[in-house]
Amino acid sequence: MARRRKRKSRRRQEGRRILEQVAQYSIESGEDKPVTAARKFIHAQGIVPPAVLLVRRNEHTTDRYFWAEKGLFGAQYVEENHFLFPSLKVLMELKTPDKKQLLGSTPSLTQV
């Protein structure tokens, strides 16, 4: 029986592209739970938001977290709701130039 392909959300794909531009840190969780390990690492290193933390739980599983001004969030939630985070809004605006500027900068032709 053929397997159906999972539908990919455009909103989530856009969020993933934005998160790729943010600084990433890879750590091992050790004896702590992944969230606790991420929080300890953030405070020990003095990491400033925005940042993505990849916390390796075991040899098969890696948890992804996003460190924002408002706190620590799961990366999947941030991908789906990236427009709620001011630091990512700034990245989105830097990535896409203002459309009004593009339209205003085109030279106009005048007949003589």
Beta strands, then each sheet from edge to edge (+ up, - down):
strand 1: 24-28
strand 2: 51-56
strand 3: 62-68
strand 4: 71-74
sheet 1: 1+ 2+ 3- 4+
end
